């Protein structure tokens, strides 16, 4: 599998995850999101950037949904409730997995969010 981005071919594995994480850019993220049927909102970008920061700056940490909810509860104070549903609004196939794919991170092998 591959993605076409700005005239370049970006290689991905059979599940759509980038073979080379260094190939990632915001344009690549947009191409992956389009292939996933996702429109990237500002909050979706916040999730993507959070996952990239955790992975690249915290020993390849890939937070599960529970940890993601805990993190965003402190940031999204304008929402009446921040729970897993608030994350699924942006990544309906699973915020930990689908957002990680769009963020250019390796596929996580864990199940679910807890």
Order of alpha helices (4+ residues) and beta strands (2+ residues): beta-beta-alpha-alpha-alpha-alpha-alpha
